[in-house]
Amino acid sequence: MFFGATGDLAYKEVFPALLGLVQRNRLDVPVIGVARSGWDLAQLRRRARESVEHDAGGKGKVDEEAFARLSELLRYIDGDYKEASTFRRLRKELGDARRPLHYLAIPPSMFATVTEGLAAAGCLDAARVIVEKPFGRDLASARELNQILHRHLPEDRIFRMDHFLGKEPIQNILYLRFANALLEPIWNARYVRQMQITMAEDFGVKGRGAFYEEAGAIRDVLQNHLLQVLALLAMDAPAVHTPDATRQERSRLIEAIRPLDRSSVVRGQFRGYRDEPGVAADSAVETYVAARLAIDTWRWAGVPFYIRAGKRLPVTDTEVLVEFRRPPLELFGELIPARSNHLRLHLGPDVRIELGMRVKVPGDQLIGEDVELEAANFAVGGRSPYERLLGDAMRGDTDLFARQDAVEAEWRVVDPVVGDDATPLYEYDPGTWGPEEADQLIAGDGTWSVPS
């Protein structure tokens, strides 16, 4: 079953993912939608139809046979999450289900209420639970929520969803690093000068101002998405290829990240954000964040990691830049840019892998120029992140879900800088790369890489 069946997330992601699972013959059990919207089953089915049509780009492109099967699987229960009667009806609808999967596609503030309701009605026996990010609002609330979940569920039946981990380009980071022997010898502080991660969006909050007022860029993407990307870039190789071995290495890396402070963070807000519906006229919520992080391990001691994310930037692109150090001696007497040697990973909307090198210009003199060698360039395809992750949760595969220790470690990193009064807030114009203070943050190590 999934809670929040009439919500925005269900419309944009869940129904198309469920249809994909049906198409691949990986879903043949009832799907119980739960919400408090005053709907009935016919309305839910219409909503599902609208969702998959929108995802397919319009009418006439939906797999009719698969949608008919999905429609037959749908059930609906309308009720208040705070009322015991709602969960008693859920228990009855579950019937003799032996291992139900409960997906909480609802605001984090309702996680505890729904979990306790499920437990009281006997709906958590042998069950698995998926919770959406953000998992808590800070370290204290994340710990409290973990305690509530663990009163009723062991860790291996809790699936903390971060759809970024289900994206094909993010999966490619892990594969690229550990399927190629040429990278590992230079993937350390001796050869890497710095790393940058940029998550740029050219759009605003798309009418979700009320939600964004509760989140902001730090809670929405830095604490979860981008720290998980950083973990994949910087973690050690797992000893064996098992789900928990990979999660263990991600967790160990995040635990080694030094907590942020005021001097290592710049928050920004684009001009016009306060005019968005649902946004306070005096809002101090950030739509942009830039941060300088340090990882206290032998492999990465002294290497700065720069992360920035923002809305209403010039492009929509997610990029990783790994800048390598220059040779210890420049033999040819040139003034060479520090970024001549680098690895650039475009993680969306397209996938590209580019290696920056310096090559000689034809002629009598030993003069060079910077070039980028394109190792890969392809459109993102395959299953959607939600289809992949929902399918994994149904099988009990925890590999692409966050562990309790990793989530709490992420909050320890950002906890000192969450809150409207933790750090200054700077305005920036839409269509620019954020406040100029972010350029000052990185100035000691060069400039931000501009996604192309």
C-alpha positions in Angstrom: 0.0 0.0 0.0 1.1 3.6 -0.4 0.0 6.6 1.7 -0.4 9.9 -0.1 -2.1 8.3 -3.1 -3.7 11.5 -4.2 -0.6 13.6 -3.8 1.9 15.3 -6.2 4.5 12.6 -5.7 2.1 9.8 -6.6 1.0 11.6 -9.7 4.5 12.4 -11.0 6.4 9.3 -10.0 4.6 6.5 -8.2 1.9 5.6 -10.8 4.3 5.6 -13.7 6.7 3.4 -11.6 3.9 1.0 -10.8 2.9 0.8 -14.5 6.5 0.0 -15.3 6.6 -2.8 -12.8 3.4 -4.3 -14.2 4.8 -4.1 -17.7 7.9 -6.1 -16.6 5.7 -8.6 -14.8 7.1 -7.6 -11.4 3.9 -6.5 -9.8 0.8 -8.7 -9.5 -0.5 -8.0 -6.0 -3.1 -5.5 -4.9 -1.9 -1.9 -4.6 -3.8 -0.1 -1.8 -3.8 3.7 -2.1 -4.5 5.6 1.1 -5.3 9.3 1.4 -7.6 11.7 3.1 -9.0 13.5 0.1 -12.7 12.3 0.1 -12.0 10.2 -3.1 -13.3 6.8 -4.1 -11.6 4.0 -6.2 -13.0 5.4 -9.5 -11.3 8.8 -8.8 -8.0 7.1 -7.9 -8.1 5.1 -11.2 -8.8 8.3 -13.2 -5.9 10.0 -11.4 -3.6 7.0 -12.2 -4.7 7.3 -15.9 -3.9 11.0 -16.0 -0.6 10.3 -14.4 0.6 7.7 -16.8 -0.7 9.7 -19.8 1.3 12.7 -18.6 4.4 10.6 -18.1 4.0 9.1 -21.6 3.7 12.5 -23.2 0.1 12.5 -24.0 -2.9 10.3 -24.9 -2.4 7.3 -27.2 1.1 6.4 -25.8 0.0 4.3 -22.8 0.4 0.6 -22.8 -3.3 -0.2 -22.5 -3.0 -3.8 -21.6 -0.5 -3.1 -18.8 -2.6 -0.2 -17.5 -5.7 -2.4 -17.4 -3.8 -4.8 -15.2 -2.6 -2.0 -13.0 -6.1 -0.6 -12.7 -7.5 -4.0 -11.6 -4.8 -4.1 -8.9 -5.7 -0.7 -7.4 -7.7 -0.4 -4.2 -8.5 2.8 -2.2 -9.1 3.7 1.4 -10.0 7.2 2.3 -9.4 8.3 5.9 -7.6 10.5 8.4 -4.1 9.2 9.3 -4.8 10.2 12.9 -7.9 8.0 13.3 -7.6 4.3 14.4 -10.5 3.4 12.2 -8.5 4.2 9.1 -5.9 1.6 10.0 -8.5 -1.0 11.0 -9.9 -0.8 7.5 -6.3 -1.2 6.2 -5.8 -4.3 8.2 -9.0 -5.7 6.8 -8.0 -4.9 3.2 -4.6 -6.5 3.7 -6.4 -9.8 4.3 -3.9 -12.7 4.4 -1.0 -10.7 3.0 2.2 -12.2 4.4 4.8 -9.5 3.7 3.1 -6.2 2.9 5.1 -3.1 1.8 4.0 0.2 3.1 5.2 3.3 1.2 4.9 6.6 3.1 4.7 9.1 0.2 3.6 11.8 2.7 5.2 14.8 4.5 7.9 13.7 7.0 5.8 15.3 9.8 3.3 12.4 9.4 5.8 9.5 9.4 5.6 8.8 13.1 1.8 9.1 13.2 1.3 6.6 10.3 3.9 4.2 11.7 2.3 4.1 15.1 -1.1 3.7 13.5 0.1 0.7 11.4 1.7 -0.9 14.4 -1.4 -0.5 16.6 -3.6 -2.1 13.9 -1.2 -5.1 13.4 -0.2 -4.0 9.9 3.6 -4.2 10.6 3.9 -7.9 11.2 6.6 -9.1 8.8 6.0 -5.8 6.8 8.5 -3.5 5.2 8.2 0.3 5.3 9.5 2.9 2.8 9.9 6.5 4.0 10.7 9.4 1.7 13.3 12.0 2.3 13.9 14.3 4.0 14.2 11.8 6.9 13.6 14.3 9.7 14.3 18.0 9.8 17.6 17.8 11.8 19.7 15.3 13.7 17.4 15.2 16.8 14.2 14.6 14.8 15.9 12.0 12.6 17.0 10.1 15.8 13.5 10.3 17.2 12.0 8.9 14.0 14.5 6.1 13.9 13.6 5.2 17.5 9.9 5.1 16.6 10.5 2.9 13.5 12.9 0.6 15.4 10.2 0.0 18.1 8.3 -1.9 15.5 10.8 -2.8 12.7 14.3 -4.1 12.4 16.7 -2.1 10.3 16.6 -4.5 7.3 12.9 -3.8 6.9 13.2 0.0 6.8 13.8 1.5 3.4 14.8 5.2 3.5 14.1 6.4 0.0 16.4 8.8 -1.8 15.5 8.5 -5.5 18.9 10.0 -6.5 20.5 6.7 -5.6 18.2 4.9 -8.1 19.3 7.1 -11.0 21.3 5.4 -13.8 24.0 8.2 -13.8 24.5 7.9 -10.1 24.9 4.1 -10.4 27.5 4.8 -13.0 29.7 6.6 -10.5 30.2 3.4 -8.5 30.7 1.3 -11.6 33.1 3.7 -13.2 35.3 3.9 -10.2 35.6 0.2 -9.4 35.4 -1.4 -12.8 38.5 0.5 -14.1 41.9 -0.1 -12.6 43.4 3.1 -14.0 41.4 5.4 -11.7 42.1 3.9 -8.3 45.9 4.6 -8.1 45.3 8.4 -8.6 42.0 8.6 -6.6 43.5 10.2 -3.5 45.0 13.3 -2.0 48.3 12.9 -3.7 46.8 13.3 -7.1 43.4 15.0 -6.7 43.5 18.7 -6.0 39.8 19.2 -5.4 36.3 17.9 -6.3 33.3 19.9 -7.2 29.6 18.9 -7.4 27.1 21.2 -9.0 23.4 20.6 -9.1 21.9 23.4 -11.2 18.2 23.9 -12.0 17.0 26.7 -14.3 13.5 26.6 -12.8 12.1 27.8 -9.5 9.9 26.0 -7.0 7.1 25.2 -9.6 4.2 26.2 -7.4 5.5 24.2 -4.4 6.4 27.2 -2.3 4.7 25.9 0.8 6.8 22.7 0.7 10.0 24.6 0.0 9.4 26.9 2.9 9.6 23.7 5.1 12.8 22.4 3.4 15.1 24.8 1.6 18.1 23.8 -0.5 20.1 22.3 2.5 17.4 20.0 3.6 16.0 19.3 0.1 19.2 18.3 -1.7 22.4 18.8 0.2 21.8 16.7 3.3 20.7 13.7 1.2 21.2 13.7 -2.6 24.5 15.5 -2.7 26.2 13.9 0.3 25.3 10.5 -1.1 26.9 11.5 -4.4 30.0 12.6 -2.5 30.0 9.3 -0.7 30.0 7.4 -3.9 32.9 9.6 -5.2 35.0 9.3 -2.1 34.2 5.9 -0.5 36.6 3.0 -0.4 35.8 -0.1 -2.4 33.6 -2.6 -0.6 35.4 -5.9 0.2 32.6 -7.9 -1.4 29.7 -7.2 -3.8 26.9 -7.4 -1.4 24.2 -4.8 -0.6 25.2 -4.0 2.9 28.9 -4.0 2.1 28.4 -1.1 -0.3 26.1 0.7 2.2 28.7 0.2 4.9 31.4 2.0 2.9 29.0 4.8 2.1 28.2 5.2 5.7 31.8 5.1 6.8 32.7 7.9 4.4 29.8 10.2 5.4 30.8 9.7 9.1 34.3 11.1 8.2 32.9 14.3 6.7 33.7 17.2 9.0 30.6 19.1 10.2 29.9 22.4 8.4 30.2 25.8 10.0 29.3 29.4 9.1 32.6 30.0 7.3 32.1 27.0 5.0 28.6 27.7 3.7 26.9 30.4 1.6 23.1 30.5 1.4 21.3 32.4 -1.3 17.7 33.2 -2.4 16.7 34.2 -5.9 15.0 37.5 -6.3 11.3 36.9 -6.8 11.1 33.8 -4.6 9.1 35.6 -2.0 6.4 36.4 -4.6 5.8 32.6 -5.1 2.4 31.2 -3.8 2.9 29.8 -0.3 6.1 31.7 0.4 6.3 34.1 3.3 6.8 37.7 2.4 9.9 37.8 4.7 11.1 34.3 4.0 14.7 33.5 4.9 14.7 30.1 3.2 17.6 29.4 0.9 17.0 28.4 -2.8 20.8 28.1 -3.2 23.6 26.7 -1.1 27.3 26.4 -1.7 29.5 24.5 0.8 33.2 23.6 1.3 33.6 20.2 2.9 36.5 18.2 4.3 36.8 14.5 4.7 39.1 13.4 7.6 40.6 10.2 6.2 44.1 9.3 5.0 42.8 9.1 1.4 41.3 12.6 1.4 43.1 14.7 4.0 43.6 18.2 2.8 41.4 17.9 -0.4 38.6 20.4 -0.5 35.2 19.2 -1.7 32.9 21.9 -3.0 29.2 21.4 -3.5 26.6 23.9 -4.8 23.0 23.5 -5.7 20.4 26.1 -6.6 17.2 27.1 -8.4 16.8 29.7 -11.2 20.4 29.1 -12.3 21.4 29.4 -16.0 21.0 25.7 -16.9 19.6 22.4 -15.6 22.6 20.1 -15.1 24.2 18.0 -12.5 28.0 17.7 -12.9 31.0 16.4 -11.0 34.5 17.8 -11.7 37.5 15.9 -10.3 40.5 18.3 -10.7 43.9 16.5 -10.7 47.1 18.1 -9.6 49.6 19.4 -12.2 52.9 17.6 -12.6 55.5 18.5 -9.9 57.6 20.3 -12.5 56.4 22.2 -15.6 59.1 21.4 -18.2 57.9 23.7 -21.0 57.8 27.1 -19.4 54.1 27.7 -20.0 51.5 29.3 -17.8 49.1 26.4 -17.6 45.6 26.5 -16.1 45.3 24.4 -12.9 42.3 22.6 -14.4 44.1 21.2 -17.4 43.9 17.7 -16.0 40.4 16.7 -14.9 37.6 14.2 -15.1 34.2 15.6 -15.7 31.0 13.5 -15.1 27.7 14.8 -16.3 25.0 13.1 -14.3 21.9 14.5 -16.0 19.9 15.4 -18.0 22.3 13.6 -20.3 25.3 11.4 -19.3 28.7 12.3 -20.4 32.2 11.4 -19.2 35.0 13.6 -20.3 38.7 13.6 -19.5 40.6 16.9 -19.6 44.2 16.7 -20.8 46.9 19.0 -22.3 48.2 18.2 -25.8 50.8 19.8 -28.0 49.7 22.3 -30.7 51.1 21.4 -34.1 54.2 23.4 -34.9 57.9 23.8 -34.1 57.5 25.0 -30.5 56.5 22.9 -27.5 53.3 24.7 -26.8 50.1 23.0 -25.7 46.3 23.5 -25.4 43.7 22.0 -23.2 41.3 19.5 -24.7 38.6 17.2 -23.4 38.4 13.6 -24.5 34.8 12.3 -24.6 34.7 8.8 -23.2 30.9 8.5 -23.2 27.8 10.4 -24.3 24.4 9.0 -24.1 20.8 9.9 -23.1 19.5 8.6 -19.7 17.4 5.5 -20.4 16.2 2.4 -18.7 13.9 2.2 -15.7 12.9 5.3 -13.7 14.5 5.7 -10.3 11.2 5.1 -8.5 10.5 1.9 -10.5 13.9 0.6 -9.7 13.7 1.4 -6.0 10.1 0.2 -5.5 11.0 -3.1 -7.2 14.1 -3.4 -5.0 12.0 -2.8 -1.8 9.5 -5.4 -2.9 12.3 -7.9 -3.1 13.9 -6.8 0.2 17.1 -5.4 -1.6 18.5 -2.6 0.6 21.5 -1.7 -1.5 20.1 1.6 -2.8 18.5 2.8 0.4 20.1 4.8 3.2 21.0 3.1 6.5 20.2 4.7 9.9 23.8 5.5 10.6 24.3 7.2 7.2 21.2 9.4 7.7 22.3 10.5 11.1 25.8 11.1 9.9 24.4 13.3 7.1 22.5 15.4 9.6 25.6 15.7 11.8 27.3 17.3 8.8 24.6 19.9 8.1 23.1 20.4 11.5 25.2 23.4 12.5 24.0 25.3 9.4 20.3 24.5 9.2 17.9 27.1 10.2 17.2 30.6 9.0 19.5 32.3 11.4 22.4 29.9 11.2 24.2 31.7 8.3 23.6 34.9 6.3 21.3 34.8 3.4 22.3 36.6 0.1 20.0 37.5 -2.8 20.9 36.6 -6.4 19.3 37.4 -9.8 17.5 34.6 -11.6 19.7 33.3 -14.5 23.0 33.8 -12.7 25.2 31.3 -10.9 24.1 32.5 -7.4 25.4 35.1 -5.0 29.0 36.4 -5.6 29.8 35.3 -2.0 29.9 31.7 -3.3 32.7 32.7 -5.6 34.6 34.1 -2.6 34.0 30.7 -0.8 36.0 28.9 -3.5 38.5 31.7 -4.4 41.4 30.1 -2.5 41.2 27.0 -4.7 40.2 28.6 -8.0 36.7 29.0 -9.6 33.6 27.0 -10.0 33.3 24.8 -13.0 30.5 25.9 -15.3 28.5 22.9 -16.6 28.3 22.9 -20.4 
